Structure formats: structure tokens, C-alpha cells
Amino acid sequence: MIGTVSRKRPAASNQPFSSFMTEPVFRFAPSPNGHLHLGHALSALLNARAAVALHGRFLVRIEDIDQTRCTPDLERDMFEDLAWLGVPLNEPVLRQSEAFPHYRSALEKLQDLGLVYPAYLTRAEIKRFVAAFEEKGIPWPRDPDGAPLYPGDDVVLSEAEIQERAQSDAPFALRLDMTAALGRIDEPLTWQEFGAEGPALFEPAKTIAADAASWGDVVLARKDTPTSYHLSVVIDDARQGITDVLRGQDLYAATSVHRVLQHLLNLPEPRYRHHRLILGDDGRKLSKSNQDTSLRSLKVSGVTHVELRRRIGL
């Protein structure tokens, strides 16, 4: 069970979203590259609860682009953890590893529009360039996550160096020319932000102005990786018919990029709901890469799923 959730919608003169006639569809989309932690539990349970409260459906998507770190064993463990939490596993389960042709098709469409270019600078080269620039006392612009905006190959490399890398087997990223992309959009981009849990699920939306320019030229794919999170998430949400994207607050700002891609690729615009984060003792977001306490270890230590829900504020 996922806990008691009222199915009764409170009376309101202003409906919370465009229509209750369309069945809401929510999703939980983890990567099986490590064991689930408390943050995953919160996201999975909030999505499952919202689907019940709004008379909708709840789907699971497996984000397994990284075929080296994502393993069948970790995927099996993830399903076991979700079952322990009481999160329903409804079909179909979409796997990103089976969707490469869809990402390729979307990327080709953007390339045909002249909006994608190969970028050869490595992370180390970007870091050195930005550090040298900031030694002059001028801050280099950064995206909402704090990463330096891509400076452009021609700012750092000579024309000969660019040509040499283009003609060799050098690694590269395929980036979206954000300035050109925004130039093709003749209307202000926004998204509709709704509440993520409890009574806030039913409250009217707030219209949020998208600020995609603050992200610069984001990566859409790499030489050895067929897609990035930004590209795959909008394709996958459209393929699964997701109407309500309920995810962590850490992805709030990235919604601006997703609205640009949805517009360029003629994809439907879902409703967005960003939930609170579970933070560690040091104030940072929980992360599998930092080996934060997993649900499996909590279960082994005797924590019940009821106690776990209480621990994450549910």
C-alpha cells in the first residue's frame, strides 16, 4: 500500500489544471546504476500517491543509457525495493536502452534545423580556460547548476586544432545552439507549475517563465552516448504519454531547457510538479554516487516501510 490518500477533490472556483477529463499519468524514472536511497523513495511514493489522488496512472521508466554502470542485478534490486515500499509496478515499463532510434530521430531533426554542432573541448580544457579567464577578476557565466557555460571551440582552439580534431577520432559532444534555437521560437516560453503533494496537488498552477538562455549550449548527445538527460527525458515523457512530471526540486531550472526541446520537436507540454529534496546531514542532496544510505541497508537494519515513510515526511 502507498498510504491513505483522499480521492475527493476539494471544491474550487478555479480548477487546478486545464481539465480532469484527461487521465493523469505520472512516472518514476530511476537509473539502475546503484541502489535506491531515501530521495528515490520520496519521489516514487509521491508519484504513486498523486496518481491515486488524481484518479490517474503511475508508470515506471528505467533510465539505463549507461550500459556499463546499469546492470540487470541492480535493476532487479530496484524492483525489490519498490515492492518493499509498496510502490505498484504497472506495465509497460519503458527502458531507455530500447529507445535509441527515437533519440536518434529527434537529434537528426534538430540537426536538419541547423541547431546542433559538434563541440571538441574536453572538460579539463573548459576548466583551465575558465580558471585563466577568472584570474582577471571577471566571473565566467555559469548555468543554474553552477557549471561554466560552454565557451565555444573557436574561443579556445585555433582553426587548425578544430579541423584536426574533426578529422580524427577525437571525442566530442553534440550541443544545442541555444541562441539559434531560441531564435526559432516566436513566443515567450513558460511552463505550468503545480503542487507536488497533499492539498497542493489540487491548487491552481503558477505560470513560470522559462529561462533557457541561462543554460547556454547544453549537451544533447556524445560520441559514445546516443542521448543526454535533457533530450531523452522529453522524448520518453512524450512516448509514455506522461501528463504530470513530478520530480525533485533540483530539476526545476532544467525545465526551461525541456520546454525549448518540446517546442522544437513538437512534443506535448506536461504539467510540472517539483517536490522537496531529502538532504544529508551536510545539507547536500542524497546521491548514489556518494554511497548514501540505501533502502536495502535500511531494510536489513530493521527499518520498516512504515518507519521509512515517516522518516521522509509521509
Beta strands, then each sheet from edge to edge (+ up, - down):
strand 1: 25-28
strand 2: 57-62
strand 3: 94-95
strand 4: 116-119
strand 5: 173-176
strand 6: 190-194
strand 7: 206-209
strand 8: 219-222
strand 9: 244-248
strand 10: 271-275
sheet 1: 1+ 2+ 3+
sheet 2: 4+ 5- 8+
sheet 3: 7+ 6- 10- 9-
end
